[in-house]
Amino acid sequence: MRRRAGWRPDSGRPRRQEANAVGSGMKALRGDGSASRTGGEQPASAVTSVRKTGALAIFALIFLALAALGVRVALLEVVDRPRLLAWADNQQTGELPWSARRGFIVDRRGRVLAGTREQESLFADPSMIDDVPGAARLVAPVLGLPPDQVSQTLRSRANRRFAWLARLLDETQAAELRRLRVPGFGLIQECRRTYPSGSLAAHVLGFVGRDGIGLEGIEARYEKHLAGVAGRRRILRDAARRAICLLEDRSDPPRHGHHLVLTLDSVIQMYLEEALAGGLAKFEAESALGIVMDPRTGDVLALACLPTYDPNAFNSAGPDTRRNRVLTDPVEPGSVFKPFVGCVALAERMVRLDEQIFCHNGLYVTGKRELHDVRPHGWLTFEGIIAKSSNIGMAIVGQRLGNVRMHHYLKAFGFGEPTGVGLPGESDGLLMPLSKWNSYSTTSVPMGQELAITPIQLISALCAILNDGVLLRPRVVKAILTADGRPLETFAGPQERRRVLPVDVARTMARQVMVSVVTAGTGKQAALANYQVLGKTGTAQVPRRDRRGYEEDAYLSSFMGAAPAGDPRVAVLVMIRKPRSALGYYGGRVTAPVAREVLAKTLAYLKIPPDGETESLALADADG
């Protein structure tokens, strides 16, 4: 018998056993009962039940999963939707400040004194800058800053979405930054305050700080009107956080600031500043100041302090230069104060205009005190006492009046209280309580000593005399306009504070006594050919700051006046502090010519008709 390769004799037996086992299994499956049931086998119904249970469990799990998914979707759609939308909106959009345009400040004729122009500023979104040192190296040279400084700024604000890097760039810087297009950086328009006339009226206007807030002058006093209310821009951004477009329907426009119309006139302001500068230079003085007012309304037409500064570069000037000394610095006025006590004497009928008063030939002893005149005088009329500026004559008038009457009237003139001119920093001045006056006060106050008054108080009191005895509140603001130019608030007509003098007394002092100061007294250098000028000179010693007494060889030269005398339309006050005494220091020599220049130009500019040719006056040196 041939054998196949790999075949063994016993290899067929196992196959027959396997076949028999399979056959037995088939019989069991057919249910013919030939197969025996063992303990590990289950009936068919049990198998079916298990299958059903498994299927139900699977369906239940699927249902629960779907239900959970539905709940999650519902939560996302209902509960989390606002948060998710906000997150997406924050990724795709951005919010930037939208500066309100600061209101303009114009003079009484509409000339712009303070305006606003738009300039671009650089900001960054630090969270969008991956390479901070690299970005800083690109941006820093344009800003003129060290790269390390820019890097430090960005890192210190890493958790913020907005950070200023540079404000109010010039056009060249802004153009270069737009060219660079550094991711995470952007430009935004901001408003910058400008003063087109430079230093003109700087002490009235004040200035605005880098953050756009008024810090001094009108800018500070009327901040809430000028500033407006900022808005916000909503913009669509690209992946690099660069602005693509403005979302106008989602932006809040700013409410621009109100405009101010001042009582100042730029031309008169220029006249005043030029005249003061001339006097300051001529007498090599420390400082000068001046005010021009309309006595009928209280409108301040010009106000200046020298040295001055440019509000466009206010940081270049110190606090002393920026201080408005017309309001903040009370001074001992000296002889320029004499007309006010003279008015009290006339009102109380303590003197007659033509009464002769003996002035003791230049030396008057009262108690333990000796009083002197610059030039000795014998008998002078009351009018002559003021015209010649006799200290002794005024001391005698003060003794006739007594302290109670003088104090009452001087308080009514507004000395010792702010005028309410509408500018910040105004001082009350110093008028001591009556209880602190003594016999020295009786003779000192009529000469303009033992009290301190601000220049704005002095010219306001002068205007009370010129305005038939009624004290007005001075003002620098004529109107407030809305952003589109409609009147919001106007200040028309004079604002009366109180009556100080009877009409006849005020007119006598203005039209006769103070005229004689210019025609025959110490104020001759204030005379004009075509207008009758009234006025009063003053020469006061400068008090020491560290102790009692006066500085050696230090004087305050003053002149206050007005024209035309018959119907005063322009009042002026000029003060020059510490002129070089070798060149002159009397008010009649130092300040009267400055006031004359201001009056002449202002009267011509306002086209006020001359009141006739006046007698030609010799312009000799005076000793007011």
MIGU-424120 format. One record per residue (C-alpha): residue in one letter; residue number from 1; x, y, z. Coordinates in Angstrom, 3 decimals. Layout:
a:NUM:X:Y:Z .
...
This chain:
m:1:0.000:0.000:0.000 .
r:2:1.416:3.320:-1.024 .
r:3:1.806:5.872:1.695 .
r:4:1.478:9.571:1.215 .
a:5:4.200:11.716:2.432 .
g:6:3.654:12.818:5.990 .
w:7:0.918:10.274:6.639 .
r:8:0.897:8.293:9.866 .
p:9:-1.084:5.097:10.546 .
d:10:-3.055:6.591:13.449 .
s:11:-3.901:9.907:11.792 .
g:12:-7.446:8.913:10.763 .
r:13:-8.732:7.994:14.228 .
p:14:-8.970:11.508:15.591 .
r:15:-10.876:12.696:12.554 .
r:16:-13.561:10.033:13.037 .
q:17:-13.899:11.091:16.671 .
e:18:-14.314:14.729:15.631 .
a:19:-16.982:13.737:13.113 .
n:20:-18.902:11.811:15.728 .
a:21:-18.764:14.773:18.099 .
v:22:-20.074:17.109:15.418 .
g:23:-22.895:14.722:14.615 .
s:24:-23.925:14.493:18.221 .
g:25:-23.918:18.262:18.457 .
m:26:-26.133:18.576:15.416 .
k:27:-28.635:16.179:16.875 .
a:28:-28.751:18.182:20.011 .
l:29:-29.405:21.339:18.032 .
r:30:-32.167:19.605:16.083 .
g:31:-33.785:18.691:19.363 .
d:32:-34.127:15.010:18.714 .
g:33:-33.302:14.287:22.330 .
s:34:-30.412:12.062:21.540 .
a:35:-27.958:14.440:23.096 .
s:36:-27.668:14.568:26.854 .
r:37:-28.171:17.912:28.755 .
t:38:-25.444:18.932:31.064 .
g:39:-25.518:21.520:33.956 .
g:40:-23.682:24.317:31.980 .
e:41:-26.193:24.579:29.108 .
q:42:-29.219:27.084:29.034 .
p:43:-32.591:26.822:27.353 .
a:44:-33.313:28.928:24.202 .
s:45:-35.764:31.230:26.010 .
a:46:-33.049:32.337:28.426 .
v:47:-30.738:33.225:25.572 .
t:48:-33.441:35.325:23.964 .
s:49:-34.118:37.146:27.219 .
v:50:-30.457:38.036:27.627 .
r:51:-30.343:39.371:24.125 .
k:52:-33.383:41.539:24.703 .
t:53:-31.983:42.912:27.940 .
g:54:-28.691:43.806:26.260 .
a:55:-30.473:45.539:23.432 .
l:56:-32.600:47.543:25.859 .
a:57:-29.515:48.543:27.782 .
i:58:-27.819:49.699:24.614 .
f:59:-30.900:51.664:23.573 .
a:60:-31.102:53.191:27.049 .
l:61:-27.483:54.241:26.919 .
i:62:-27.969:55.752:23.494 .
f:63:-31.081:57.576:24.691 .
l:64:-29.311:58.897:27.754 .
a:65:-26.408:60.047:25.645 .
l:66:-28.749:61.760:23.219 .
a:67:-30.692:63.280:26.120 .
a:68:-27.466:64.556:27.695 .
l:69:-26.405:65.951:24.370 .
g:70:-29.790:67.638:23.986 .
v:71:-29.528:69.104:27.459 .
r:72:-26.046:70.346:26.676 .
v:73:-27.214:71.875:23.424 .
a:74:-30.105:73.490:25.270 .
l:75:-27.722:74.863:27.883 .
l:76:-25.458:76.227:25.172 .
e:77:-28.407:77.788:23.315 .
v:78:-30.235:79.200:26.319 .
v:79:-27.998:79.539:29.343 .
d:80:-24.488:79.915:27.888 .
r:81:-25.469:81.674:24.700 .
p:82:-24.925:85.238:25.968 .
r:83:-21.535:84.342:27.422 .
l:84:-20.389:82.564:24.294 .
l:85:-21.634:85.322:22.027 .
a:86:-19.832:87.850:24.177 .
w:87:-16.647:85.790:23.981 .
a:88:-16.903:85.557:20.201 .
d:89:-17.717:89.246:19.939 .
n:90:-14.729:90.102:22.075 .
q:91:-12.493:88.084:19.777 .
q:92:-13.816:89.701:16.623 .
t:93:-14.454:93.276:17.768 .
g:94:-12.863:95.882:19.962 .
e:95:-13.815:99.021:21.817 .
l:96:-11.826:102.233:21.681 .
p:97:-12.372:105.578:23.406 .
w:98:-13.941:108.274:21.250 .
s:99:-12.742:111.654:22.462 .
a:100:-15.190:114.517:22.780 .
r:101:-14.033:117.677:21.036 .
r:102:-13.270:120.363:23.587 .
g:103:-15.229:123.550:23.044 .
f:104:-13.572:126.586:21.479 .
i:105:-12.786:129.770:23.391 .
v:106:-13.252:132.921:21.319 .
d:107:-13.030:136.623:22.047 .
r:108:-15.984:138.996:21.948 .
r:109:-15.636:139.309:18.153 .
g:110:-15.370:135.578:17.480 .
r:111:-11.598:135.334:17.104 .
v:112:-10.322:131.940:18.233 .
l:113:-8.172:132.066:21.362 .
a:114:-8.246:128.343:22.149 .
g:115:-9.145:125.648:19.637 .
t:116:-9.027:121.888:19.186 .
r:117:-7.340:119.806:16.492 .
e:118:-7.296:116.044:16.011 .
q:119:-4.051:114.098:16.293 .
e:120:-3.334:110.389:16.367 .
s:121:-2.186:108.475:19.425 .
l:122:-0.636:105.002:19.599 .
f:123:-2.160:102.204:21.680 .
a:124:-1.485:98.476:21.974 .
d:125:-3.333:95.278:22.826 .
p:126:-0.573:93.530:24.817 .
s:127:-2.370:90.165:24.751 .
m:128:-2.013:90.056:20.953 .
i:129:1.737:90.684:20.877 .
d:130:3.679:87.418:20.817 .
d:131:7.159:88.869:20.355 .
v:132:7.275:91.809:22.738 .
p:133:11.002:92.618:22.323 .
g:134:10.725:92.406:18.528 .
a:135:7.672:94.654:18.435 .
a:136:9.362:97.131:20.783 .
r:137:12.427:97.302:18.513 .
l:138:10.178:98.270:15.599 .
v:139:8.051:100.834:17.393 .
a:140:10.521:102.481:19.798 .
p:141:12.640:104.371:17.196 .
v:142:9.518:106.013:15.771 .
l:143:8.512:107.199:19.240 .
g:144:12.032:108.282:20.159 .
l:145:12.046:105.900:23.141 .
p:146:14.407:103.114:24.234 .
p:147:13.108:99.656:23.205 .
d:148:13.441:98.446:26.803 .
q:149:11.052:101.143:27.948 .
v:150:8.430:100.125:25.388 .
s:151:8.900:96.441:26.330 .
q:152:8.465:97.254:29.999 .
t:153:5.280:99.170:29.290 .
l:154:3.821:96.247:27.339 .
r:155:4.811:93.630:29.919 .
s:156:3.407:95.659:32.804 .
r:157:0.054:95.674:31.027 .
a:158:0.132:92.116:29.740 .
n:159:-3.277:91.277:31.232 .
r:160:-5.003:94.249:29.651 .
r:161:-6.500:94.623:26.220 .
f:162:-5.700:98.327:25.889 .
a:163:-2.644:100.376:26.802 .
w:164:-1.493:103.829:25.708 .
l:165:2.038:103.977:24.340 .
a:166:2.277:107.529:22.995 .
r:167:-0.212:110.380:22.898 .
l:168:-0.694:113.046:20.264 .
l:169:1.871:111.973:17.686 .
d:170:3.027:114.246:14.920 .
e:171:2.083:113.433:11.329 .
t:172:5.459:111.904:10.476 .
q:173:5.327:109.480:13.399 .
a:174:1.764:108.444:12.630 .
a:175:2.581:107.829:8.945 .
e:176:5.588:105.648:9.819 .
l:177:3.567:103.562:12.276 .
r:178:0.856:103.017:9.678 .
r:179:3.540:101.826:7.267 .
l:180:4.990:99.359:9.792 .
r:181:1.599:97.759:10.618 .
v:182:2.952:95.983:13.681 .
p:183:0.390:93.392:14.919 .
g:184:-1.227:94.354:18.213 .
f:185:-0.664:98.098:17.730 .
g:186:-3.151:100.685:16.511 .
l:187:-3.714:104.414:16.041 .
i:188:-6.671:106.388:17.319 .
q:189:-7.735:109.988:16.845 .
e:190:-7.519:112.233:19.905 .
c:191:-8.217:115.924:20.393 .
r:192:-5.352:118.295:21.153 .
r:193:-5.796:121.785:22.599 .
t:194:-4.150:124.567:20.631 .
y:195:-3.696:128.273:21.276 .
p:196:-3.239:129.929:17.871 .
s:197:-2.184:133.297:19.313 .
g:198:0.496:131.813:21.532 .
s:199:0.955:133.756:24.764 .
l:200:-1.852:136.252:24.085 .
a:201:-4.184:136.348:27.104 .
a:202:-2.430:133.329:28.602 .
h:203:-3.304:134.253:32.181 .
v:204:-6.995:134.444:31.336 .
l:205:-7.119:131.287:29.236 .
g:206:-4.956:129.029:31.390 .
f:207:-4.108:125.703:29.757 .
v:208:-5.097:122.064:29.352 .
g:209:-2.995:119.143:30.588 .
r:210:-1.949:116.132:28.539 .
d:211:-5.090:114.256:29.545 .
g:212:-7.274:117.038:28.178 .
i:213:-8.335:118.491:31.529 .
g:214:-8.211:122.248:32.155 .
l:215:-5.652:123.070:34.824 .
e:216:-5.701:126.865:35.130 .
g:217:-7.647:129.938:34.049 .
i:218:-10.837:129.739:32.032 .
e:219:-9.900:126.207:30.970 .
a:220:-10.117:125.057:34.599 .
r:221:-13.034:127.239:35.724 .
y:222:-15.317:126.120:32.877 .
e:223:-14.046:122.546:32.549 .
k:224:-17.503:120.972:32.800 .
h:225:-18.770:123.116:29.911 .
l:226:-15.722:122.850:27.669 .
a:227:-14.873:119.169:28.102 .
g:228:-17.975:117.442:26.770 .
v:229:-18.604:113.717:27.332 .
a:230:-16.449:111.068:25.650 .
g:231:-18.044:108.262:23.614 .
r:232:-16.806:104.851:22.444 .
r:233:-16.023:103.326:19.067 .
r:234:-16.870:99.675:18.367 .
i:235:-14.665:98.282:15.597 .
l:236:-14.340:94.987:13.720 .
r:237:-10.839:93.519:13.932 .
d:238:-8.831:91.005:11.943 .
a:239:-6.820:88.120:13.415 .
a:240:-3.951:90.489:14.235 .
r:241:-6.369:92.749:16.147 .
r:242:-6.047:95.485:13.523 .
a:243:-9.106:97.586:12.901 .
i:244:-11.043:96.718:9.753 .
c:245:-14.065:98.978:9.962 .
l:246:-16.177:101.018:12.362 .
l:247:-19.406:99.416:13.597 .
e:248:-21.443:102.599:13.597 .
d:249:-24.662:101.047:14.886 .
r:250:-22.812:99.758:17.944 .
s:251:-20.801:102.910:18.692 .
d:252:-21.717:105.708:21.079 .
p:253:-20.740:109.106:19.622 .
p:254:-19.304:111.691:22.040 .
r:255:-21.135:114.802:23.171 .
h:256:-18.820:117.640:22.213 .
g:257:-18.062:120.481:24.609 .
h:258:-19.668:123.900:24.754 .
h:259:-17.979:127.002:23.351 .
l:260:-17.148:130.092:25.413 .
v:261:-17.373:133.666:24.198 .
l:262:-15.174:135.911:26.316 .
t:263:-15.508:139.606:27.029 .
l:264:-11.881:140.042:25.948 .
d:265:-11.007:141.716:22.686 .
s:266:-7.848:140.278:21.125 .
v:267:-6.796:143.613:19.653 .
i:268:-7.105:145.471:22.959 .
q:269:-5.339:142.570:24.647 .
m:270:-2.476:142.988:22.202 .
y:271:-2.343:146.751:22.856 .
l:272:-2.129:146.133:26.602 .
e:273:0.556:143.449:26.383 .
e:274:2.709:145.512:24.010 .
a:275:2.476:148.612:26.203 .
l:276:3.316:146.649:29.354 .
a:277:6.283:145.025:27.634 .
g:278:7.564:148.450:26.637 .
g:279:7.298:149.796:30.182 .
l:280:8.869:146.673:31.650 .
a:281:11.856:146.928:29.347 .
k:282:12.264:150.693:29.652 .
f:283:12.471:150.667:33.438 .
e:284:14.138:147.254:33.756 .
a:285:11.407:146.150:36.131 .
e:286:10.695:142.780:37.714 .
s:287:7.124:142.400:36.460 .
a:288:4.087:144.255:35.196 .
l:289:0.349:143.770:34.957 .
g:290:-2.631:145.564:33.516 .
i:291:-6.392:145.432:33.083 .
v:292:-8.761:147.184:30.680 .
m:293:-12.472:147.266:31.533 .
d:294:-15.717:148.705:30.272 .
p:295:-16.967:150.618:33.350 .
r:296:-20.579:150.548:32.138 .
t:297:-20.849:146.742:32.062 .
g:298:-17.954:145.315:34.036 .
d:299:-16.646:143.522:30.934 .
v:300:-12.917:142.808:31.124 .
l:301:-11.598:143.825:27.709 .
a:302:-7.996:142.845:28.401 .
l:303:-5.985:141.365:31.260 .
a:304:-2.255:140.663:31.221 .
c:305:0.672:139.726:33.434 .
l:306:4.320:139.951:32.431 .
p:307:6.438:137.887:32.243 .
t:308:4.011:135.604:30.446 .
y:309:4.085:132.125:28.909 .
d:310:2.775:130.141:25.945 .
p:311:-0.072:127.761:26.904 .
n:312:1.011:125.507:24.022 .
a:313:4.179:124.793:26.035 .
f:314:3.046:125.540:29.573 .
n:315:5.601:123.170:31.118 .
s:316:8.364:125.518:30.049 .
a:317:7.122:128.152:32.524 .
g:318:7.223:127.915:36.303 .
p:319:4.239:128.369:38.656 .
d:320:5.200:131.969:39.444 .
t:321:5.117:132.916:35.774 .
r:322:1.788:131.169:35.216 .
r:323:0.117:132.727:38.242 .
n:324:-2.547:135.322:37.424 .
r:325:-1.301:138.051:39.770 .
v:326:-4.220:140.311:38.855 .
l:327:-6.356:137.997:40.991 .
t:328:-4.014:136.144:43.289 .
d:329:-1.524:138.713:44.612 .
p:330:-2.877:141.434:46.902 .
v:331:-0.668:144.499:47.121 .
e:332:-0.412:147.516:49.374 .
p:333:-1.705:150.072:46.857 .
g:334:-0.241:153.351:48.054 .
s:335:-1.478:156.695:46.717 .
v:336:-3.605:155.189:43.952 .
f:337:-6.032:154.323:46.781 .
k:338:-6.629:157.956:47.839 .
p:339:-9.722:158.654:45.671 .
f:340:-11.741:156.012:47.535 .
v:341:-11.203:157.613:50.920 .
g:342:-11.813:160.959:49.235 .
c:343:-15.226:159.715:48.099 .
v:344:-16.066:158.735:51.671 .
a:345:-15.178:162.233:52.883 .
l:346:-17.379:163.847:50.208 .
a:347:-20.265:161.434:50.848 .
e:348:-20.136:162.073:54.601 .
r:349:-19.696:165.810:54.062 .
m:350:-16.478:165.862:56.053 .
v:351:-14.838:168.089:53.440 .
r:352:-15.825:170.596:50.802 .
l:353:-14.299:170.431:47.373 .
d:354:-12.800:173.912:47.567 .
e:355:-11.944:173.773:51.262 .
q:356:-8.378:174.755:52.123 .
i:357:-6.506:172.264:54.303 .
f:358:-3.094:172.993:55.757 .
c:359:-0.573:170.266:54.863 .
h:360:2.128:171.330:57.332 .
n:361:4.796:171.994:54.735 .
g:362:5.749:168.364:54.339 .
l:363:5.974:167.248:57.998 .
y:364:2.993:166.349:60.166 .
v:365:3.354:164.966:63.677 .
t:366:0.357:163.126:65.087 .
g:367:0.895:161.401:68.413 .
k:368:4.156:159.494:68.144 .
r:369:4.029:159.360:64.384 .
e:370:5.683:161.620:61.818 .
l:371:4.176:161.824:58.325 .
h:372:5.892:163.245:55.246 .
d:373:5.049:164.347:51.743 .
v:374:7.354:163.778:48.783 .
r:375:7.177:167.507:48.167 .
p:376:6.177:169.955:50.922 .
h:377:2.790:171.620:50.601 .
g:378:1.211:174.383:52.628 .
w:379:-2.480:175.092:52.017 .
l:380:-4.198:172.853:49.488 .
t:381:-7.821:172.439:48.541 .
f:382:-9.311:168.996:48.991 .
e:383:-9.153:168.614:45.218 .
g:384:-5.521:169.694:45.313 .
i:385:-4.690:167.159:48.021 .
i:386:-5.676:164.306:45.693 .
a:387:-4.260:165.968:42.573 .
k:388:-0.877:166.539:44.252 .
s:389:-1.108:163.233:46.153 .
s:390:-0.450:164.711:49.607 .
n:391:-0.079:162.031:52.287 .
i:392:-0.446:164.597:55.063 .
g:393:-3.633:166.042:53.584 .
m:394:-5.199:162.562:53.311 .
a:395:-4.164:161.699:56.872 .
i:396:-6.003:164.785:58.119 .
v:397:-9.077:163.769:56.082 .
g:398:-8.878:160.311:57.668 .
q:399:-8.831:161.803:61.143 .
r:400:-11.977:163.771:60.328 .
l:401:-13.751:160.643:59.081 .
g:402:-12.762:158.226:61.806 .
n:403:-12.307:154.487:61.449 .
v:404:-15.968:153.446:61.494 .
r:405:-17.009:155.492:58.465 .
m:406:-13.900:154.578:56.474 .
h:407:-14.202:150.862:57.162 .
h:408:-17.899:150.808:56.258 .
y:409:-17.407:152.449:52.857 .
l:410:-14.245:150.544:51.944 .
k:411:-16.076:147.309:52.654 .
a:412:-18.895:148.505:50.391 .
f:413:-16.351:149.180:47.624 .
g:414:-15.600:145.456:47.677 .
f:415:-12.220:145.500:49.394 .
g:416:-11.644:142.411:51.500 .
e:417:-13.873:140.135:49.409 .
p:418:-13.554:138.451:45.997 .
t:419:-15.094:140.240:43.046 .
g:420:-16.541:137.061:41.517 .
v:421:-14.903:137.735:38.161 .
g:422:-15.221:134.081:37.172 .
l:423:-11.572:133.022:37.207 .
p:424:-10.003:130.553:39.659 .
g:425:-7.630:131.498:42.428 .
e:426:-9.049:134.920:43.274 .
s:427:-7.856:136.266:46.621 .
d:428:-10.032:138.097:49.131 .
g:429:-7.316:140.641:49.693 .
l:430:-6.834:141.984:53.201 .
l:431:-9.060:144.554:54.863 .
m:432:-8.552:144.087:58.584 .
p:433:-11.658:143.917:60.806 .
l:434:-12.648:147.215:62.319 .
s:435:-11.790:145.865:65.771 .
k:436:-8.121:145.684:64.730 .
w:437:-7.919:149.237:63.456 .
n:438:-6.203:151.818:65.674 .
s:439:-5.034:155.421:65.507 .
y:440:-2.269:154.439:63.109 .
s:441:-4.921:152.940:60.816 .
t:442:-6.775:156.265:60.813 .
t:443:-3.875:157.983:59.088 .
s:444:-2.360:155.001:57.218 .
v:445:-5.402:153.694:55.364 .
p:446:-6.127:157.018:53.570 .
m:447:-2.601:156.798:52.117 .
g:448:-3.158:153.252:50.892 .
q:449:-1.305:151.470:53.677 .
e:450:-2.294:148.797:56.231 .
l:451:-4.397:146.948:53.679 .
a:452:-3.763:144.705:50.704 .
i:453:-6.000:144.648:47.649 .
t:454:-5.889:142.771:44.371 .
p:455:-5.638:144.657:41.086 .
i:456:-9.049:143.309:40.021 .
q:457:-10.564:144.752:43.218 .
l:458:-8.892:148.090:42.555 .
i:459:-10.178:148.549:39.009 .
s:460:-13.632:147.249:39.996 .
a:461:-13.815:149.917:42.703 .
l:462:-12.672:152.554:40.187 .
c:463:-15.463:151.475:37.848 .
a:464:-17.947:151.957:40.702 .
i:465:-16.926:155.629:40.803 .
l:466:-17.137:155.865:36.995 .
n:467:-20.534:154.121:36.972 .
d:468:-22.254:156.780:39.110 .
g:469:-21.488:154.995:42.378 .
v:470:-22.768:151.503:41.550 .
l:471:-20.397:148.569:42.067 .
l:472:-20.599:145.988:39.272 .
r:473:-19.358:142.444:39.172 .
p:474:-16.506:142.164:36.659 .
r:475:-16.770:139.336:34.148 .
v:476:-14.680:137.596:31.532 .
v:477:-17.345:135.344:29.975 .
k:478:-19.950:136.879:27.681 .
a:479:-21.828:133.750:26.570 .
i:480:-21.822:129.949:26.539 .
l:481:-22.759:128.274:23.246 .
t:482:-23.732:124.700:22.461 .
a:483:-21.439:122.530:20.336 .
d:484:-23.375:123.555:17.210 .
g:485:-23.198:127.264:18.076 .
r:486:-26.605:127.913:19.622 .
p:487:-26.754:130.214:22.687 .
l:488:-26.976:128.191:25.886 .
e:489:-26.416:130.989:28.379 .
t:490:-25.746:134.674:27.855 .
f:491:-24.582:137.336:30.280 .
a:492:-26.029:140.531:28.871 .
g:493:-26.152:143.775:30.787 .
p:494:-24.277:144.788:33.924 .
q:495:-24.556:142.735:37.090 .
e:496:-24.996:145.192:39.917 .
r:497:-23.652:144.273:43.329 .
r:498:-24.671:147.347:45.315 .
r:499:-24.693:151.117:45.390 .
v:500:-21.649:152.505:47.150 .
l:501:-21.890:156.277:46.584 .
p:502:-24.478:158.909:45.772 .
v:503:-24.482:159.853:42.088 .
d:504:-23.306:163.402:42.697 .
v:505:-20.328:162.291:44.802 .
a:506:-19.221:159.737:42.198 .
r:507:-19.458:162.265:39.380 .
t:508:-17.616:164.944:41.328 .
m:509:-14.744:162.585:42.043 .
a:510:-14.539:161.255:38.494 .
r:511:-15.204:164.337:36.393 .
q:512:-13.518:166.948:38.498 .
v:513:-11.114:165.671:41.157 .
m:514:-9.543:162.831:39.151 .
v:515:-9.447:164.983:36.025 .
s:516:-7.334:167.506:37.936 .
v:517:-4.813:164.749:38.652 .
v:518:-4.129:164.557:34.905 .
t:519:-4.491:168.247:34.063 .
a:520:-2.646:169.749:37.019 .
g:521:-1.300:166.986:39.229 .
t:522:0.861:163.902:39.223 .
g:523:-0.762:162.213:36.221 .
k:524:0.104:164.653:33.460 .
q:525:1.880:162.014:31.407 .
a:526:-1.423:160.199:30.964 .
a:527:-2.973:163.131:29.059 .
l:528:-4.299:162.674:25.499 .
a:529:-4.806:165.389:22.893 .
n:530:-8.347:164.480:21.829 .
y:531:-9.751:162.900:24.983 .
q:532:-9.992:164.161:28.536 .
v:533:-8.379:161.516:30.741 .
l:534:-9.073:161.097:34.455 .
g:535:-6.892:159.093:36.789 .
k:536:-4.723:158.665:39.843 .
t:537:-1.073:157.780:40.259 .
g:538:0.470:155.644:42.967 .
t:539:3.936:154.867:44.284 .
a:540:4.041:152.277:47.066 .
q:541:6.924:150.692:48.882 .
v:542:7.113:146.904:48.587 .
p:543:6.598:145.169:51.978 .
r:544:9.126:142.604:53.137 .
r:545:7.981:139.002:53.023 .
d:546:10.061:137.690:55.913 .
r:547:9.478:140.424:58.478 .
r:548:7.790:143.763:59.085 .
g:549:8.855:146.832:57.182 .
y:550:9.635:147.508:53.534 .
e:551:12.273:146.358:51.082 .
e:552:14.988:148.877:50.435 .
d:553:14.733:150.731:47.124 .
a:554:11.771:148.619:45.972 .
y:555:8.573:150.226:44.693 .
l:556:5.260:149.415:43.049 .
s:557:4.352:152.067:40.469 .
s:558:0.670:152.382:39.557 .
f:559:-1.774:154.350:37.489 .
m:560:-5.518:153.882:37.157 .
g:561:-7.593:156.014:34.834 .
a:562:-10.321:156.263:32.232 .
a:563:-11.535:158.248:29.245 .
p:564:-13.426:160.179:28.030 .
a:565:-13.923:161.818:31.425 .
g:566:-17.439:163.078:30.615 .
d:567:-18.701:159.588:29.762 .
p:568:-16.020:157.007:30.607 .
r:569:-16.002:154.130:28.137 .
v:570:-12.604:152.588:28.867 .
a:571:-10.949:152.136:32.265 .
v:572:-7.366:150.980:32.660 .
l:573:-5.056:149.939:35.503 .
v:574:-1.297:149.516:35.082 .
m:575:1.127:148.311:37.758 .
i:576:4.884:147.876:37.339 .
r:577:6.736:146.171:40.164 .
k:578:10.280:147.018:41.196 .
p:579:11.394:149.300:38.358 .
r:580:15.055:150.220:38.506 .
s:581:14.922:153.259:40.751 .
a:582:17.733:155.018:38.934 .
l:583:15.516:155.096:35.850 .
g:584:12.374:156.162:37.717 .
y:585:9.822:154.688:40.088 .
y:586:7.031:157.232:40.581 .
g:587:3.689:156.201:39.122 .
g:588:3.428:159.456:37.180 .
r:589:6.640:158.678:35.321 .
v:590:6.615:154.866:35.028 .
t:591:2.986:153.778:34.549 .
a:592:1.062:156.860:33.417 .
p:593:2.677:156.794:29.935 .
v:594:1.858:153.079:29.593 .
a:595:-1.786:153.755:30.452 .
r:596:-1.859:156.661:27.992 .
e:597:-0.680:154.362:25.179 .
v:598:-3.335:151.761:25.983 .
l:599:-6.107:154.367:26.204 .
a:600:-5.119:156.098:22.975 .
k:601:-5.071:152.902:20.912 .
t:602:-8.181:151.427:22.517 .
l:603:-10.309:154.553:22.117 .
a:604:-9.329:154.823:18.443 .
y:605:-9.937:151.116:17.849 .
l:606:-13.409:151.294:19.420 .
k:607:-14.116:154.433:17.370 .
i:608:-15.183:156.404:20.408 .
p:609:-15.647:160.033:19.330 .
p:610:-13.142:162.495:20.766 .
d:611:-14.573:164.884:23.337 .
g:612:-12.779:167.859:21.799 .
e:613:-9.254:169.074:21.594 .
t:614:-7.795:169.519:25.047 .
e:615:-5.258:172.059:26.014 .
s:616:-1.749:170.924:25.161 .
l:617:-0.105:169.724:28.335 .
a:618:3.574:169.668:29.128 .
l:619:4.570:166.069:29.752 .
a:620:6.882:166.759:32.660 .
d:621:8.039:164.159:35.151 .
a:622:5.615:163.773:38.050 .
d:623:6.027:162.505:41.540 .
g:624:2.699:160.702:42.182 .
